[in-house]
Amino acid sequence: MTQPFALVDPGVLMLDLAGLELTPQECELLRDPQVGGVILFARNVASAQQVRALNEAIRACNPALLIAVDQEGGRVQRLREGYTRLPAMRVFAEQWERDRALAESRAHECGWLMAAEMLSAGFDFSFAPVLDLDAGVSAVIGDRAFGSAPEQVAALAGAFMRGMRDAGMATTGKHFPGHGSVSADSHTDIPVDSRPLALIRDQDLRPFAASVPFMDAVMPAHVIYEQADSRCAGFSPFWLQTVLRGELGFQGVIFSDDLAMAGAATAGGIEARVDAALDAGCDMVLVCNDRDMALAALTHLRTRRQPASARLARMRRRQDVVREPLLASARWQEARAMIDALRAQG
């Protein structure tokens, strides 16, 4: 049922694909030494068999690539048909108010099931979970969060991450240092958080600090925390080096959020965005849903000759999972029944 994979250092650029199959032109693009990853979206998924075949084609094109997806639950899950419909993470916060131990156990099994299903589809990892606090002002976070209290989010997200690791998948905490207290959506706007740095440290940073022992990667927010730095967190040496690496002691991978998003526009054009993210300490940069921008980033990286980070190989799947035995296993069936019951309650 399982197969180990060798660690290979990939390049530093993660791209997306246009459709359900890998085209010859895309394969040529993915063979570029500066390309290190592929992220799939809902448009790339039609069925369990199709997405597994697509991921196998990507690996055949370039075995060094990392293959990622956003499969959080609730509003954010790209694979739906043939896969478990995960609840929004807020459901575990509601359970936590009644029975903390049960809520953590269920969050653990949800993390395990999500990761096992994504491994069976051929992915290396999902960009999950969200460690943001739901402060009641951010529509883009909202019920994606495990709650509003730092202790609650740390406990539930930690259980979810341990479940992911149990399945053989690396974890990614996002959106550092916390996206939950701004109303603007960084996909379409440039959010600014005006709160004092001391408050951010006392609230938003706590789930990240608690998760360091089992957090393999971090994705910073395209949010400007103006009391700390005029640059957004993903372009800020203060947030990525002084706080994340220095104060929290995090030694894992740092992924930029999508540099094609409006929240990244503060740095300038795509070349400046790439430089800002890498200079601040990101190990891999994402440029998605804009092929011209992605090609410009790749051209720039060829000139920059950014060395690959050995840390990136840690994100490779630790085992392959075969779909049929997984779905026949007692653990999957029990976890699926639990999740279906939670969704029904919601």
C-alpha positions as CSV (number, residue, x, y, z in Angstrom):
1,M,0.0,0.0,0.0
2,T,2.9,2.4,0.6
3,Q,6.0,3.3,-1.3
4,P,8.8,5.6,-0.1
5,F,10.1,8.4,-2.2
6,A,13.6,9.8,-2.6
7,L,14.2,13.4,-1.6
8,V,15.1,15.7,-4.6
9,D,15.7,19.4,-4.4
10,P,13.2,21.1,-6.7
11,G,13.4,24.6,-8.2
12,V,11.8,27.7,-6.7
13,L,8.8,28.5,-8.9
14,M,5.4,26.9,-8.5
15,L,3.0,27.1,-11.5
16,D,-0.5,26.1,-12.4
17,L,-1.9,24.2,-15.4
18,A,-4.7,25.1,-17.8
19,G,-6.9,22.0,-18.0
20,L,-7.5,18.3,-17.3
21,E,-4.5,17.0,-19.2
22,L,-0.8,18.0,-19.3
23,T,0.0,19.5,-22.7
24,P,3.3,19.1,-24.5
25,Q,4.0,22.8,-24.0
26,E,3.3,22.6,-20.3
27,C,5.6,19.6,-20.0
28,E,8.4,21.5,-21.6
29,L,7.7,24.4,-19.2
30,L,7.8,22.1,-16.2
31,R,11.2,20.7,-17.2
32,D,12.8,24.1,-16.6
33,P,15.3,23.9,-13.7
34,Q,13.8,26.9,-12.1
35,V,10.3,25.3,-11.9
36,G,9.9,23.3,-8.7
37,G,6.2,22.8,-8.2
38,V,2.7,22.6,-9.7
39,I,-0.5,23.5,-8.0
40,L,-3.8,22.1,-9.3
41,F,-7.2,23.9,-9.1
42,A,-10.8,22.7,-9.5
43,R,-10.5,23.2,-13.3
44,N,-7.8,20.5,-13.4
45,V,-10.0,17.9,-11.7
46,A,-12.8,15.8,-13.2
47,S,-12.6,12.5,-11.4
48,A,-10.4,10.4,-9.1
49,Q,-9.0,8.5,-12.0
50,Q,-8.3,11.5,-14.1
51,V,-6.5,13.6,-11.4
52,R,-4.3,10.6,-10.5
53,A,-3.4,10.2,-14.1
54,L,-2.6,13.9,-14.4
55,N,-0.4,13.8,-11.4
56,E,1.4,10.8,-12.8
57,A,1.9,12.6,-16.1
58,I,3.4,15.5,-14.2
59,R,5.8,13.2,-12.3
60,A,6.8,11.5,-15.6
61,C,7.6,14.9,-17.1
62,N,9.7,16.0,-14.1
63,P,10.1,13.7,-11.1
64,A,11.6,16.5,-9.0
65,L,8.4,18.6,-9.0
66,L,6.3,19.1,-5.9
67,I,2.6,18.7,-6.6
68,A,0.2,20.7,-4.3
69,V,-3.4,21.5,-3.9
70,D,-5.7,23.6,-1.6
71,Q,-7.8,21.0,0.1
72,E,-8.8,22.6,3.4
73,G,-12.5,21.9,3.7
74,G,-15.7,23.9,3.5
75,R,-15.4,26.6,0.7
76,V,-11.8,25.7,-0.1
77,Q,-11.5,22.2,-1.5
78,R,-10.6,21.5,-5.1
79,L,-11.3,17.8,-5.3
80,R,-15.0,17.0,-4.6
81,E,-16.4,14.4,-6.9
82,G,-15.2,11.0,-5.6
83,Y,-13.6,12.5,-2.4
84,T,-14.9,13.3,1.0
85,R,-16.7,16.6,1.3
86,L,-14.9,18.1,4.3
87,P,-16.7,20.5,6.6
88,A,-15.5,24.0,7.2
89,M,-13.0,24.0,10.1
90,R,-15.4,26.1,12.3
91,V,-17.3,22.9,13.0
92,F,-14.5,21.7,15.2
93,A,-14.5,25.0,17.1
94,E,-18.2,24.5,17.9
95,Q,-17.5,20.9,19.0
96,W,-14.6,22.2,21.2
97,E,-16.9,24.4,23.2
98,R,-18.8,21.2,24.3
99,D,-16.1,18.6,24.4
100,R,-12.4,19.6,23.8
101,A,-11.0,16.1,23.8
102,L,-13.6,14.9,21.3
103,A,-13.1,17.9,19.1
104,E,-9.3,17.4,18.9
105,S,-9.8,13.7,18.2
106,R,-12.1,14.5,15.3
107,A,-9.9,17.2,13.9
108,H,-7.0,14.8,14.0
109,E,-9.0,12.2,12.0
110,C,-10.2,14.9,9.5
111,G,-6.6,15.9,8.9
112,W,-5.6,12.2,8.4
113,L,-8.5,11.5,6.0
114,M,-7.8,14.7,3.9
115,A,-4.1,13.9,3.6
116,A,-4.7,10.2,2.9
117,E,-7.2,11.0,0.1
118,M,-4.9,13.6,-1.4
119,L,-1.9,11.2,-1.3
120,S,-4.1,8.6,-3.1
121,A,-4.7,11.2,-5.8
122,G,-1.0,11.6,-6.3
123,F,-0.4,14.9,-4.5
124,D,2.6,15.6,-2.3
125,F,0.8,18.0,0.0
126,S,-2.2,20.3,0.6
127,F,-1.7,23.9,1.6
128,A,-3.4,23.3,5.0
129,P,-4.4,24.2,7.6
130,V,-5.4,27.8,8.2
131,L,-4.0,29.1,11.5
132,D,-5.8,32.4,11.3
133,L,-8.1,33.6,14.1
134,D,-11.7,34.3,13.1
135,A,-12.1,37.9,14.4
136,G,-15.5,38.2,12.8
137,V,-14.3,40.8,10.2
138,S,-12.7,38.8,7.4
139,A,-15.0,37.1,4.9
140,V,-12.1,35.4,3.2
141,I,-11.2,33.6,6.5
142,G,-14.4,33.3,8.4
143,D,-15.4,29.7,8.8
144,R,-12.1,28.5,7.4
145,A,-10.6,29.2,10.8
146,F,-10.6,26.7,13.7
147,G,-12.1,29.4,16.0
148,S,-11.4,32.9,17.4
149,A,-9.3,32.1,20.5
150,P,-5.6,31.4,20.2
151,E,-5.7,28.4,22.5
152,Q,-8.6,26.9,20.6
153,V,-7.0,27.4,17.2
154,A,-3.7,26.1,18.3
155,A,-5.2,22.9,19.8
156,L,-7.5,22.1,16.9
157,A,-5.1,23.0,14.1
158,G,-2.4,21.1,15.9
159,A,-4.5,18.0,16.0
160,F,-5.4,18.4,12.3
161,M,-1.7,18.7,11.4
162,R,-0.7,15.7,13.5
163,G,-3.4,13.8,11.5
164,M,-1.9,14.9,8.2
165,R,1.6,13.8,9.3
166,D,0.1,10.5,10.5
167,A,-1.0,9.9,6.9
168,G,2.4,10.8,5.5
169,M,1.9,14.4,4.4
170,A,3.8,17.6,5.3
171,T,1.8,20.5,6.8
172,T,1.6,24.1,5.9
173,G,0.3,26.8,8.4
174,K,-1.2,29.9,6.8
175,H,-1.5,32.9,6.6
176,F,1.4,34.1,8.8
177,P,1.2,36.1,11.0
178,G,-2.6,36.1,10.8
179,H,-5.2,37.3,8.2
180,G,-8.3,37.2,10.3
181,S,-8.4,40.8,11.5
182,V,-8.7,42.6,8.1
183,S,-11.8,42.9,6.0
184,A,-10.1,43.2,2.6
185,D,-9.5,40.1,0.5
186,S,-5.8,40.0,-0.6
187,H,-6.9,38.2,-3.8
188,T,-8.5,41.5,-5.0
189,D,-7.2,44.2,-2.6
190,I,-4.3,45.2,-0.5
191,P,-5.3,44.6,3.2
192,V,-3.8,46.7,5.9
193,D,-3.8,45.6,9.6
194,S,-3.4,48.6,11.9
195,R,-3.4,46.8,15.2
196,P,-0.4,47.2,17.6
197,L,2.4,44.7,17.2
198,A,2.0,43.7,20.8
199,L,-1.6,42.6,20.2
200,I,-0.7,40.6,17.1
201,R,2.0,38.8,19.1
202,D,-0.4,38.1,22.0
203,Q,-3.2,36.8,19.7
204,D,-2.5,35.9,16.1
205,L,1.1,34.6,16.5
206,R,0.3,32.2,19.3
207,P,-1.2,29.4,17.1
208,F,1.9,29.6,14.8
209,A,4.3,29.5,17.8
210,A,2.5,26.5,19.2
211,S,2.5,24.7,15.9
212,V,6.3,25.0,15.2
213,P,7.0,21.4,16.3
214,F,4.7,19.9,13.6
215,M,4.5,22.6,11.0
216,D,6.6,21.7,8.0
217,A,5.9,24.9,6.0
218,V,4.4,28.4,6.4
219,M,2.6,30.6,3.9
220,P,2.7,34.3,4.9
221,A,-0.2,36.7,4.2
222,H,-0.3,39.4,1.6
223,V,-1.3,41.8,4.4
224,I,0.6,44.9,5.5
225,Y,0.9,45.1,9.3
226,E,1.7,48.7,9.3
227,Q,2.7,49.0,13.0
228,A,5.6,46.5,12.2
229,D,6.6,47.0,8.6
230,S,5.4,48.9,5.5
231,R,5.8,45.8,3.4
232,C,3.3,42.9,3.4
233,A,4.4,39.9,5.5
234,G,5.4,37.8,2.5
235,F,7.9,40.5,1.5
236,S,9.1,41.4,5.0
237,P,12.4,40.3,6.4
238,F,11.1,41.4,9.8
239,W,8.2,38.9,9.7
240,L,10.0,36.1,8.0
241,Q,13.5,36.4,9.4
242,T,13.3,38.3,12.7
243,V,10.0,36.8,13.9
244,L,9.4,33.5,12.1
245,R,12.9,32.2,11.9
246,G,14.4,34.1,14.8
247,E,11.8,34.4,17.6
248,L,9.7,31.3,16.8
249,G,12.7,29.2,15.7
250,F,10.9,27.9,12.6
251,Q,13.3,25.9,10.3
252,G,10.8,24.7,7.7
253,V,9.8,25.8,4.3
254,I,8.4,29.3,3.5
255,F,6.0,29.5,0.5
256,S,4.9,32.8,-0.8
257,D,1.2,33.2,-1.4
258,D,0.3,33.7,-5.0
259,L,2.3,36.6,-6.4
260,A,-0.4,37.3,-9.0
261,M,-2.8,38.3,-6.3
262,A,-3.7,42.0,-5.8
263,G,-2.2,41.9,-2.3
264,A,1.3,41.4,-3.8
265,A,1.1,44.4,-6.0
266,T,2.7,46.7,-3.4
267,A,6.1,45.4,-4.5
268,G,5.6,46.4,-8.2
269,G,5.7,44.1,-11.3
270,I,6.2,40.4,-11.1
271,E,10.0,40.6,-11.3
272,A,10.0,42.9,-8.2
273,R,7.5,40.6,-6.4
274,V,9.7,37.6,-7.0
275,D,12.8,39.4,-5.8
276,A,10.9,40.8,-2.7
277,A,9.6,37.3,-1.7
278,L,12.9,35.5,-2.2
279,D,15.0,38.3,-0.6
280,A,12.7,38.3,2.4
281,G,13.3,34.5,2.9
282,C,10.7,32.6,0.9
283,D,11.9,29.2,-0.4
284,M,9.4,28.9,-3.2
285,V,7.2,31.5,-5.0
286,L,3.8,30.8,-6.4
287,V,2.5,32.5,-9.6
288,C,-0.9,31.2,-10.6
289,N,-3.8,31.9,-12.9
290,D,-1.8,34.3,-15.1
291,R,0.4,32.5,-17.5
292,D,2.0,35.6,-18.9
293,M,3.0,36.7,-15.4
294,A,4.3,33.2,-14.7
295,L,6.4,33.2,-17.8
296,A,7.8,36.6,-16.9
297,A,8.7,35.3,-13.4
298,L,10.4,32.3,-15.0
299,T,12.5,34.5,-17.3
300,H,13.5,36.6,-14.4
301,L,14.5,33.6,-12.3
302,R,16.7,32.3,-15.1
303,T,18.6,35.6,-14.9
304,R,18.6,35.6,-11.1
305,R,19.8,32.0,-10.9
306,Q,18.2,31.5,-7.5
307,P,19.6,28.3,-5.9
308,A,17.1,25.7,-4.8
309,S,16.6,25.3,-1.1
310,A,17.2,21.9,0.3
311,R,14.3,22.5,2.7
312,L,11.8,22.1,-0.1
313,A,12.4,18.3,-0.4
314,R,10.8,17.9,3.0
315,M,7.5,18.7,1.4
316,R,7.6,15.5,-0.7
317,R,5.0,12.9,0.2
318,R,6.4,10.4,2.6
319,Q,4.4,7.5,1.1
320,D,2.0,6.7,-1.7
321,V,-1.5,5.7,-0.8
322,V,-3.5,3.4,-3.1
323,R,-7.1,4.5,-3.4
324,E,-8.9,1.2,-3.3
325,P,-7.3,-0.2,-0.1
326,L,-7.7,3.2,1.6
327,L,-11.4,3.3,0.9
328,A,-11.8,-0.3,2.1
329,S,-10.0,0.4,5.4
330,A,-11.8,0.6,8.7
331,R,-10.1,3.8,9.6
332,W,-11.2,5.6,6.5
333,Q,-14.8,4.4,6.8
334,E,-15.0,5.5,10.4
335,A,-13.5,8.9,9.7
336,R,-15.8,9.3,6.7
337,A,-18.8,8.5,8.7
338,M,-17.8,11.0,11.4
339,I,-17.2,13.8,8.9
340,D,-20.5,13.1,7.1
341,A,-22.3,13.3,10.5
342,L,-20.6,16.6,11.3
343,R,-21.6,18.0,7.9
344,A,-25.2,16.9,8.4
345,Q,-25.3,18.7,11.8
346,G,-24.1,21.9,10.1
